[in-house]
Amino acid sequence: MRPGKPYERYEALLRNCQIPRYKRIRSGSDSCPDNVWGWPGYALRESWRETFSGRIPSALQNLWQVFSEPVWADTYTPIADNVFNSMDREAARIGWHQMVQYGSVRSIRKTEDGRYVIAYSATKPPTAGSATQPIVASDYRFLVAKYIHLCTGYPAIKLLSDLQDYRQRTGDTKRVVHGYEPHDHVYEHLEKFGGTIVVRGFGIVGSQIMDRIYKARQANPNIHVIHLSRSPKFGNKFGNAKRYVENHWEFQPYNWPKGTWGGDMRSMLESADPLRRRELLDAWGELRLLAGVPGAIRSIKG
């Protein structure tokens, strides 16, 4: 069976959290899967298209952003559709569809000669919103490899304990939903009947949900929002740098400061002792994403 897209689950999660293809996603102009040199980046490509479409001001705006970020202009972020198209081109170039094999890993063991044996069962490729399905229950196979690249990611969507308890007690999966779950029915109900909605969190998903609620209120103004936050936002600091905050929204261009991929901040992280390294990760706002990911710190060193 021909597998889907390399980014199929990622696109489905974006769509669920109200980020369709025409919106921008948090990535750099030089993060181009179809060009490892990062040039021409997304900003230049977009400006080129805008110029030949007659939208000169928009083209100049993109160039200004990428050359003056983040001091004099907001950080440039590419349109999701442009990113996915570049992934399609790279997938076609390397023959991704011919090389990929879906499977469910059962066990990994290291051999005496330093190689690895992977026991897995073949599965059908997942579709949007569904998990992989075994082809044959007894279709187990083995793969021997010298190197393994493990990208565990997030295995499942996790609700807070009180919401999980509510779901288990009531079986209600329609009125209490996670931002990454399909929940268009919530907005459709609000647009038709109005009501009050409670939103938890001030992250990027929360901002997109609030944007979708804003559009719903244009169809039905009888929609009220209760927005919950764990604590007031004052802006994360590191040295003389401080993130901009407005109405308790902390504006964070990247999950990780661009300077940590090279330069002084990377050297600082590499030379720090374990305690200081934890302090740096906490200050840079990435501790929550790296926690529990073995080798995450080592991967920063390349």
PENOR-V900603 format. One line per field, one symbol per residue. phi: phi as a letter, one per 30 degrees, with the letter a starting at -180 (. if undefined). A space follows every 10 residues. Layout:
phi: ???
//
This chain:
phi: .dddcdcedd ddddddcibd dddccdaddc dcdcaddibd dddddddddd ddcicdeddd ddddddccdc dcbdddbdde dddddddddd dddcieddcd bdacdcabbc ddcjdbcccb cdbdddceib cdbddbecdc bbbcbdbbcc bdicdadccd eddddddddc idccccbddc ddbddddddd ddcikcbccc jbdddedddd dddedddddb ddbcbcccbd adccjdbaid dbddbbhicc dbebdbeddd dajddddddd dddedddddd ddddiceddd diceiddddd di
//
